[in-house]
């Protein structure tokens, strides 16, 4: 399997809500498993040979090289769905990095089963990082925001 095709598959697994993908082709077999909050790991093997070592994506390498941050709280997703930063397309985002929020203030929307669920902050503080992209699929308990 060529490297570009493998990279495309890794990106697809990273951006989707699937946790594992296995593809068998004439020249071998590829299995991509997404770790809980890390980048997907890939094991590739010829048809009858042992698996090759895992390959990390550039995002995982950059994340590992980042300096340790000061302790913070995390606002997590209370459900599986699609993350949205604003109430409607083109509308102003609920929060931006650096914004000071109060407990109970809306921070995002998660769409689940065609229902828009407004997610409220469970703590007060300053938004340090927004951990999801607009329109990204999120899972139960997935970190959405880091709050100082």
MDAnalysis code that builds the backbone (N, CA, C; Angstrom):
import MDAnalysis as mda
import numpy as np

u = mda.Universe.empty(444, n_residues=148, atom_resindex=np.repeat(np.arange(148), 3), trajectory=True)
u.add_TopologyAttr("name", ["N", "CA", "C"] * 148)
u.add_TopologyAttr("resid", np.arange(1, 149))
u.add_TopologyAttr("resname", ["UNK", "UNK", "UNK", "UNK", "UNK", "UNK", "UNK", "UNK", "UNK", "UNK", "UNK", "UNK", "UNK", "UNK", "UNK", "UNK", "UNK", "UNK", "UNK", "UNK", "UNK", "UNK", "UNK", "UNK", "UNK", "UNK", "UNK", "UNK", "UNK", "UNK", "UNK", "UNK", "UNK", "UNK", "UNK", "UNK", "UNK", "UNK", "UNK", "UNK", "UNK", "UNK", "UNK", "UNK", "UNK", "UNK", "UNK", "UNK", "UNK", "UNK", "UNK", "UNK", "UNK", "UNK", "UNK", "UNK", "UNK", "UNK", "UNK", "UNK", "UNK", "UNK", "UNK", "UNK", "UNK", "UNK", "UNK", "UNK", "UNK", "UNK", "UNK", "UNK", "UNK", "UNK", "UNK", "UNK", "UNK", "UNK", "UNK", "UNK", "UNK", "UNK", "UNK", "UNK", "UNK", "UNK", "UNK", "UNK", "UNK", "UNK", "UNK", "UNK", "UNK", "UNK", "UNK", "UNK", "UNK", "UNK", "UNK", "UNK", "UNK", "UNK", "UNK", "UNK", "UNK", "UNK", "UNK", "UNK", "UNK", "UNK", "UNK", "UNK", "UNK", "UNK", "UNK", "UNK", "UNK", "UNK", "UNK", "UNK", "UNK", "UNK", "UNK", "UNK", "UNK", "UNK", "UNK", "UNK", "UNK", "UNK", "UNK", "UNK", "UNK", "UNK", "UNK", "UNK", "UNK", "UNK", "UNK", "UNK", "UNK", "UNK", "UNK", "UNK", "UNK", "UNK", "UNK", "UNK"])
u.atoms.positions = np.array([
    [0.864, -1.176, 0.000],
    [0.000, 0.000, 0.000],
    [0.903, 1.230, 0.000],
    [0.582, 2.180, -0.852],
    [1.458, 3.349, -0.944],
    [1.243, 4.282, 0.252],
    [2.276, 5.071, 0.555],
    [2.308, 5.916, 1.741],
    [1.206, 6.984, 1.733],
    [0.892, 7.539, 0.564],
    [-0.166, 8.552, 0.483],
    [-1.526, 7.964, 0.859],
    [-1.789, 6.755, 0.395],
    [-3.055, 6.090, 0.709],
    [-3.134, 5.802, 2.211],
    [-2.009, 5.363, 2.792],
    [-1.951, 5.081, 4.225],
    [-2.196, 6.355, 5.031],
    [-1.582, 7.464, 4.648],
    [-1.769, 8.747, 5.331],
    [-3.229, 9.182, 5.252],
    [-3.855, 9.002, 4.087],
    [-5.266, 9.352, 3.924],
    [-6.144, 8.537, 4.874],
    [-5.857, 7.240, 4.990],
    [-6.624, 6.379, 5.898],
    [-6.449, 6.817, 7.352],
    [-5.218, 7.165, 7.740],
    [-4.958, 7.635, 9.109],
    [-5.756, 8.893, 9.384],
    [-5.743, 9.840, 8.436],
    [-6.496, 11.084, 8.605],
    [-7.993, 10.820, 8.727],
    [-8.513, 9.898, 7.926],
    [-9.942, 9.577, 7.988],
    [-10.326, 9.007, 9.352],
    [-9.498, 8.112, 9.897],
    [-9.787, 7.536, 11.211],
    [-9.682, 8.614, 12.280],
    [-8.671, 9.489, 12.180],
    [-8.492, 10.563, 13.162],
    [-9.701, 11.481, 13.217],
    [-10.269, 11.807, 12.067],
    [-11.352, 12.774, 11.988],
    [-12.734, 12.164, 12.184],
    [-12.825, 10.847, 12.234],
    [-14.130, 10.213, 12.375],
    [-14.324, 9.707, 13.800],
    [-15.494, 9.156, 14.062],
    [-15.759, 8.614, 15.393],
    [-15.568, 7.098, 15.443],
    [-14.934, 6.527, 14.398],
    [-14.635, 5.095, 14.462],
    [-13.348, 4.896, 15.249],
    [-13.221, 3.769, 15.898],
    [-12.043, 3.539, 16.726],
    [-11.061, 2.552, 16.091],
    [-11.498, 1.820, 15.085],
    [-10.618, 0.821, 14.478],
    [-11.016, 0.593, 13.020],
    [-9.993, 0.406, 12.159],
    [-10.219, 0.148, 10.746],
    [-9.202, -0.886, 10.294],
    [-9.661, -1.920, 9.608],
    [-8.765, -2.950, 9.079],
    [-9.075, -3.152, 7.605],
    [-8.018, -3.092, 6.758],
    [-8.170, -3.255, 5.314],
    [-7.194, -4.319, 4.849],
    [-7.699, -5.275, 4.064],
    [-6.855, -6.319, 3.494],
    [-6.846, -6.156, 1.984],
    [-5.642, -6.067, 1.413],
    [-5.464, -5.963, -0.026],
    [-4.498, -7.054, -0.460],
    [-4.311, -7.190, -1.773],
    [-3.437, -8.231, -2.312],
    [-2.022, -8.137, -1.745],
    [-1.495, -6.911, -1.598],
    [-0.116, -6.767, -1.126],
    [0.031, -6.773, 0.392],
    [-1.046, -6.843, 1.135],
    [-0.923, -6.913, 2.590],
    [-2.172, -6.456, 3.310],
    [-2.020, -6.285, 4.606],
    [-3.130, -5.952, 5.481],
    [-2.720, -4.750, 6.333],
    [-3.637, -3.797, 6.541],
    [-3.381, -2.623, 7.365],
    [-4.474, -2.552, 8.420],
    [-4.070, -2.310, 9.653],
    [-5.013, -2.164, 10.760],
    [-4.679, -0.863, 11.472],
    [-5.648, 0.054, 11.562],
    [-5.472, 1.346, 12.219],
    [-6.380, 1.351, 13.444],
    [-5.793, 1.568, 14.618],
    [-6.538, 1.592, 15.870],
    [-6.329, 2.948, 16.516],
    [-7.435, 3.642, 16.822],
    [-7.349, 4.958, 17.452],
    [-7.263, 4.763, 18.966],
    [-6.198, 5.304, 19.568],
    [-6.070, 5.278, 21.024],
    [-7.095, 6.252, 21.594],
    [-7.359, 6.195, 22.888],
    [-8.428, 6.976, 23.484],
    [-8.369, 8.460, 23.150],
    [-7.260, 9.163, 23.407],
    [-7.162, 10.577, 23.075],
    [-5.918, 10.878, 22.263],
    [-5.185, 9.880, 21.868],
    [-3.969, 10.095, 21.084],
    [-4.275, 9.876, 19.612],
    [-3.264, 10.085, 18.783],
    [-3.412, 9.852, 17.347],
    [-3.505, 8.354, 17.087],
    [-4.065, 7.960, 15.940],
    [-4.188, 6.544, 15.638],
    [-2.827, 5.876, 15.481],
    [-2.787, 4.603, 15.791],
    [-1.588, 3.814, 15.571],
    [-1.856, 2.903, 14.392],
    [-0.817, 2.614, 13.615],
    [-0.978, 1.823, 12.410],
    [-0.037, 0.633, 12.469],
    [-0.550, -0.526, 12.145],
    [0.291, -1.703, 11.993],
    [0.051, -2.227, 10.586],
    [1.094, -2.375, 9.816],
    [0.968, -2.862, 8.442],
    [1.773, -4.140, 8.326],
    [1.248, -5.094, 7.566],
    [1.951, -6.361, 7.436],
    [1.698, -6.950, 6.061],
    [2.703, -7.588, 5.445],
    [2.447, -8.360, 4.237],
    [1.467, -9.476, 4.575],
    [0.887, -10.092, 3.588],
    [-0.189, -11.058, 3.781],
    [0.087, -12.103, 4.857],
    [1.296, -12.672, 4.936],
    [1.558, -13.732, 5.899],
    [2.677, -13.397, 6.871],
    [3.125, -12.163, 6.941],
    [4.241, -11.790, 7.816],
    [3.726, -11.174, 9.106],
    [4.627, -10.969, 10.066],
    [4.269, -10.359, 11.348],
    [4.062, -8.868, 11.161],
    [3.332, -8.237, 12.073],
    [3.009, -6.814, 11.974],
    [4.245, -5.955, 12.155],
    [4.263, -4.841, 11.433],
    [5.346, -3.868, 11.553],
    [5.087, -2.993, 12.777],
    [6.092, -2.247, 13.263],
    [5.875, -1.388, 14.424],
    [4.881, -0.265, 14.111],
    [4.274, 0.273, 15.158],
    [3.272, 1.324, 14.997],
    [3.924, 2.603, 14.487],
    [3.134, 3.379, 13.725],
    [3.592, 4.647, 13.164],
    [2.750, 5.741, 13.784],
    [3.367, 6.798, 14.301],
    [2.615, 7.899, 14.886],
    [2.482, 9.023, 13.880],
    [1.365, 9.731, 13.938],
    [1.156, 10.868, 13.051],
    [1.960, 12.063, 13.536],
    [2.217, 13.042, 12.661],
    [2.956, 14.234, 13.077],
    [2.285, 14.974, 14.226],
    [0.949, 14.959, 14.298],
    [0.245, 15.639, 15.390],
    [0.582, 15.014, 16.735],
    [0.687, 13.683, 16.778],
    [1.020, 13.005, 18.028],
    [2.439, 13.338, 18.468],
    [3.353, 13.433, 17.509],
    [4.739, 13.769, 17.828],
    [4.807, 15.193, 18.367],
    [4.098, 16.130, 17.736],
    [4.089, 17.521, 18.192],
    [3.466, 17.637, 19.571],
    [2.397, 16.871, 19.817],
    [1.727, 16.910, 21.109],
    [2.645, 16.385, 22.208],
    [3.407, 15.343, 21.923],
    [4.318, 14.772, 22.898],
    [5.473, 15.724, 23.193],
    [5.876, 16.533, 22.207],
    [6.995, 17.441, 22.379],
    [6.589, 18.741, 23.071],
    [5.285, 19.002, 23.189],
    [4.817, 20.241, 23.800],
    [5.177, 20.271, 25.286],
    [5.527, 21.442, 25.805],
    [5.879, 21.525, 27.219],
    [4.664, 21.253, 28.089],
    [4.897, 20.767, 29.279],
    [3.809, 20.468, 30.212],
    [3.123, 21.769, 30.608],
    [1.804, 21.757, 30.616],
    [1.050, 22.947, 30.971],
    [0.705, 22.914, 32.450],
    [0.373, 24.099, 32.979],
    [-0.023, 24.161, 34.369],
    [-1.357, 23.448, 34.542],
    [-1.650, 22.997, 35.748],
    [-2.895, 22.256, 35.974],
    [-4.112, 23.087, 35.575],
    [-5.080, 22.416, 34.979],
    [-6.302, 23.096, 34.574],
    [-7.465, 22.126, 34.679],
    [-8.646, 22.673, 34.562],
    [-9.841, 21.840, 34.536],
    [-10.239, 21.603, 33.095],
    [-11.001, 20.570, 32.856],
    [-11.405, 20.216, 31.505],
    [-12.926, 20.121, 31.465],
    [-13.524, 20.754, 30.450],
    [-14.956, 20.587, 30.207],
    [-15.068, 19.460, 29.199],
    [-15.799, 18.399, 29.579],
    [-15.909, 17.202, 28.745],
    [-17.293, 17.101, 28.118],
    [-17.349, 16.359, 27.024],
    [-18.617, 16.143, 26.337],
    [-19.515, 15.217, 27.160],
    [-20.751, 15.624, 27.414],
    [-21.661, 14.760, 28.169],
    [-22.370, 13.727, 27.296],
    [-22.056, 13.733, 25.967],
    [-22.759, 12.825, 25.059],
    [-21.975, 12.642, 23.768],
    [-22.391, 11.686, 22.985],
    [-21.838, 11.465, 21.647],
    [-22.602, 12.365, 20.692],
    [-21.896, 13.019, 19.780],
    [-22.576, 13.875, 18.813],
    [-21.594, 14.675, 17.992],
    [-22.059, 15.788, 17.446],
    [-21.234, 16.679, 16.631],
    [-21.062, 17.994, 17.363],
    [-19.812, 18.436, 17.523],
    [-19.438, 19.647, 18.258],
    [-19.590, 20.880, 17.368],
    [-20.259, 21.900, 17.887],
    [-20.369, 23.180, 17.192],
    [-20.018, 24.301, 18.159],
    [-19.208, 25.254, 17.702],
    [-18.764, 26.372, 18.545],
    [-19.799, 27.481, 18.630],
    [-20.751, 27.535, 17.684],
    [-21.748, 28.603, 17.685],
    [-23.146, 28.013, 17.502],
    [-24.152, 28.866, 17.740],
    [-25.543, 28.407, 17.676],
    [-26.008, 28.136, 16.248],
    [-25.400, 28.807, 15.270],
    [-25.765, 28.585, 13.874],
    [-24.575, 28.940, 12.989],
    [-24.554, 28.434, 11.762],
    [-23.439, 28.769, 10.871],
    [-23.351, 30.285, 10.672],
    [-22.172, 30.833, 10.782],
    [-21.972, 32.264, 10.617],
    [-22.177, 33.072, 11.885],
    [-22.750, 32.472, 12.912],
    [-22.958, 33.179, 14.177],
    [-21.649, 33.226, 14.964],
    [-21.572, 34.149, 15.903],
    [-20.397, 34.297, 16.753],
    [-20.258, 33.059, 17.660],
    [-19.016, 32.615, 17.845],
    [-18.755, 31.458, 18.710],
    [-19.147, 31.789, 20.153],
    [-19.604, 30.783, 20.899],
    [-19.970, 30.989, 22.298],
    [-18.770, 31.488, 23.100],
    [-17.594, 30.849, 22.915],
    [-16.379, 31.244, 23.641],
    [-15.178, 31.192, 22.707],
    [-14.175, 31.980, 23.034],
    [-12.896, 31.993, 22.328],
    [-11.806, 31.724, 23.358],
    [-10.612, 31.378, 22.879],
    [-9.476, 31.211, 23.779],
    [-9.235, 32.549, 24.471],
    [-9.063, 32.496, 25.787],
    [-8.832, 33.713, 26.570],
    [-10.091, 34.266, 27.208],
    [-11.259, 33.795, 26.778],
    [-12.522, 34.282, 27.340],
    [-12.682, 33.801, 28.775],
    [-13.230, 34.658, 29.622],
    [-13.522, 34.288, 31.010],
    [-14.974, 33.830, 31.050],
    [-15.187, 32.618, 31.566],
    [-16.535, 32.045, 31.613],
    [-16.974, 31.830, 33.057],
    [-18.273, 31.774, 33.249],
    [-18.863, 31.488, 34.550],
    [-19.541, 30.126, 34.495],
    [-19.600, 29.458, 35.618],
    [-20.292, 28.171, 35.687],
    [-21.729, 28.354, 35.221],
    [-22.210, 27.447, 34.355],
    [-23.569, 27.502, 33.832],
    [-23.694, 28.266, 32.524],
    [-22.631, 28.945, 32.112],
    [-22.641, 29.700, 30.852],
    [-22.497, 28.734, 29.672],
    [-23.269, 28.912, 28.581],
    [-23.122, 28.018, 27.417],
    [-21.752, 28.193, 26.762],
    [-21.111, 27.061, 26.405],
    [-19.781, 27.104, 25.781],
    [-19.788, 26.509, 24.377],
    [-20.771, 25.662, 24.066],
    [-20.846, 25.053, 22.739],
    [-22.193, 24.359, 22.585],
    [-22.371, 23.750, 21.417],
    [-23.566, 22.928, 21.147],
    [-23.072, 21.569, 20.677],
    [-23.735, 20.528, 21.135],
    [-23.481, 19.189, 20.606],
    [-24.796, 18.688, 20.021],
    [-24.736, 18.390, 18.715],
    [-25.908, 17.861, 18.030],
    [-25.907, 16.354, 18.170],
    [-27.002, 15.822, 18.692],
    [-27.152, 14.374, 18.826],
    [-28.562, 14.007, 18.373],
    [-28.650, 13.121, 17.403],
    [-29.929, 12.662, 16.879],
    [-30.811, 13.835, 16.443],
    [-30.213, 14.774, 15.714],
    [-30.896, 15.952, 15.159],
    [-31.408, 16.917, 16.223],
    [-30.925, 16.775, 17.461],
    [-31.303, 17.688, 18.538],
    [-30.068, 18.487, 18.930],
    [-30.200, 19.821, 18.980],
    [-29.098, 20.703, 19.360],
    [-29.098, 20.855, 20.878],
    [-28.062, 20.344, 21.529],
    [-27.942, 20.386, 22.982],
    [-26.919, 21.447, 23.376],
    [-27.356, 22.487, 24.075],
    [-26.466, 23.539, 24.534],
    [-25.684, 23.008, 25.741],
    [-24.357, 23.050, 25.655],
    [-23.507, 22.545, 26.728],
    [-23.041, 23.724, 27.568],
    [-23.262, 23.615, 28.879],
    [-22.896, 24.687, 29.802],
    [-21.610, 24.338, 30.537],
    [-20.851, 25.380, 30.894],
    [-19.605, 25.199, 31.647],
    [-19.932, 24.637, 33.027],
    [-19.153, 23.653, 33.466],
    [-19.352, 23.093, 34.800],
    [-18.382, 23.709, 35.805],
    [-17.631, 24.746, 35.361],
    [-16.706, 25.458, 36.238],
    [-16.512, 26.864, 35.684],
    [-15.994, 27.752, 36.517],
    [-15.685, 29.116, 36.081],
    [-14.195, 29.215, 35.835],
    [-13.793, 30.137, 34.959],
    [-12.378, 30.343, 34.699],
    [-12.141, 30.921, 33.320],
    [-10.897, 30.802, 32.874],
    [-10.476, 31.348, 31.586],
    [-10.226, 30.194, 30.614],
    [-10.748, 30.285, 29.397],
    [-10.551, 29.248, 28.374],
    [-9.091, 29.273, 27.929],
    [-8.377, 28.171, 28.169],
    [-6.981, 28.063, 27.746],
    [-6.863, 27.488, 26.342],
    [-7.655, 26.452, 26.078],
    [-7.591, 25.785, 24.768],
    [-8.967, 25.266, 24.400],
    [-9.244, 25.301, 23.094],
    [-10.437, 24.659, 22.549],
    [-9.917, 23.397, 21.872],
    [-10.355, 22.232, 22.341],
    [-9.758, 20.959, 21.953],
    [-10.450, 20.273, 20.780],
    [-11.527, 20.846, 20.258],
    [-12.261, 20.238, 19.144],
    [-12.435, 21.255, 18.023],
    [-12.536, 20.745, 16.825],
    [-12.810, 21.577, 15.652],
    [-14.319, 21.681, 15.454],
    [-14.757, 22.788, 14.906],
    [-16.171, 22.972, 14.606],
    [-16.629, 21.885, 13.630],
    [-17.731, 21.204, 13.946],
    [-18.256, 20.148, 13.088],
    [-17.642, 18.785, 13.340],
    [-16.750, 18.675, 14.313],
    [-16.072, 17.412, 14.618],
    [-16.984, 16.489, 15.430],
    [-16.928, 15.204, 15.124],
    [-17.661, 14.207, 15.915],
    [-16.943, 14.048, 17.248],
    [-17.705, 14.028, 18.337],
    [-17.132, 13.849, 19.674],
    [-17.795, 12.665, 20.354],
    [-17.089, 12.112, 21.313],
    [-17.594, 10.968, 22.058],
    [-17.881, 11.352, 23.495],
    [-18.611, 10.529, 24.204],
    [-18.918, 10.763, 25.610],
    [-17.614, 10.879, 26.393],
    [-17.490, 11.916, 27.201],
    [-16.317, 12.095, 28.045],
    [-15.109, 12.698, 27.339],
    [-15.219, 13.000, 26.055],
    [-14.091, 13.576, 25.319],
    [-13.876, 15.016, 25.775],
    [-12.632, 15.414, 26.076],
    [-12.365, 16.791, 26.473],
    [-12.685, 17.784, 25.346],
    [-13.390, 18.853, 25.692],
    [-13.774, 19.881, 24.724],
    [-12.970, 21.172, 24.935],
    [-12.809, 21.569, 26.209],
    [-12.123, 22.819, 26.553],
    [-11.212, 22.603, 27.755],
    [-10.099, 23.336, 27.784],
    [-9.253, 23.403, 28.985],
    [-9.505, 24.761, 29.608],
    [-9.771, 24.766, 30.919],
    [-10.119, 25.995, 31.644],
    [-9.110, 26.187, 32.770],
    [-8.606, 27.426, 32.887],
    [-7.643, 27.766, 33.950],
    [-8.375, 28.005, 35.240],
])
